[in-house]
């Protein structure tokens, strides 16, 4: 599925959970569901069949920029492949068989 229409600019990274046995990574975020939204809503991005997971993050910078949004943007994989989530002073790269974006919005 093509998730490139989901905008994560100014989203906030909440947590990253890794299940090494199940080869699953879940990234919890708060994001604006559309360009006119004034309130962020919770969402999760679940990666299944993970073969590579890399994170380089500066927790002080993430915390300092949480109010404004500490996610700059993302480049989601189409079907299987590597998704890149660009952070304030950091990057998350996840290579997986698929990803599922779930939100209440």
C-alpha positions in Angstrom: 0.0 0.0 0.0 1.2 3.5 -0.8 1.5 5.6 2.4 3.2 8.6 0.7 0.0 10.7 1.1 0.4 10.7 4.9 2.2 13.8 6.0 4.3 13.5 9.1 5.9 17.0 9.0 5.7 18.4 12.6 4.5 15.1 14.0 5.8 14.0 17.4 7.6 10.8 18.1 6.2 9.1 21.2 7.9 5.7 21.3 9.5 2.9 19.4 8.9 -0.6 20.5 10.9 -3.5 19.1 9.9 -7.2 19.3 13.0 -9.1 18.2 11.4 -12.5 18.3 8.4 -11.5 16.2 10.6 -9.2 14.0 8.2 -6.3 14.5 8.8 -2.6 15.2 6.0 -0.3 16.3 6.5 3.5 16.1 4.0 5.5 18.1 3.4 9.1 17.0 1.1 12.1 17.3 0.5 13.7 13.9 -1.8 16.2 12.1 -4.2 14.1 10.1 -4.7 16.8 7.5 -3.0 20.2 6.6 -5.8 22.1 8.3 -5.9 20.2 11.5 -5.0 22.2 14.6 -4.6 19.2 17.0 -2.4 16.1 16.6 -3.9 12.7 16.9 -2.3 9.4 18.0 -1.2 6.9 15.4 1.0 3.9 15.1 3.2 2.6 12.3 3.7 -1.2 12.6 6.5 -2.8 10.6 6.2 -6.6 10.1 8.9 -8.9 8.9 11.7 -6.6 9.9 15.1 -7.5 8.7 17.0 -4.2 9.6 16.3 -1.5 12.2 18.5 1.5 12.7 17.9 4.5 14.9 20.1 7.5 15.5 18.4 9.9 17.8 19.3 12.7 20.2 16.8 12.4 23.1 17.5 15.9 24.3 16.7 17.4 20.9 13.6 15.2 20.5 12.4 16.4 23.9 13.3 20.1 23.2 11.3 20.0 19.9 8.4 17.9 21.0 5.9 20.8 21.2 6.8 22.0 17.7 7.1 18.5 16.3 10.3 16.4 16.3 9.6 14.5 13.1 10.7 16.4 10.0 9.3 14.0 7.4 9.2 10.4 6.3 9.8 8.4 3.1 7.6 5.2 3.5 8.5 2.1 1.6 6.0 1.0 -1.0 5.1 -2.6 -0.2 8.3 -4.1 1.2 11.6 -2.1 1.5 13.1 0.5 3.7 11.2 3.3 5.4 13.0 6.4 6.5 11.7 8.7 9.3 13.7 11.9 9.6 13.9 13.3 13.1 15.2 16.5 14.6 18.9 15.6 14.7 18.3 11.9 13.9 16.9 9.2 11.6 15.0 5.9 11.9 15.5 3.4 9.1 13.4 0.2 9.0 13.6 -2.5 6.3 10.5 -4.6 6.5 8.2 -6.8 4.5 5.2 -4.5 5.1 4.0 -1.6 7.2 0.6 -0.8 8.7 -0.4 2.8 9.5 -3.2 2.9 12.1 -4.9 6.1 13.3 -8.3 7.1 14.8 -8.4 10.0 12.4 
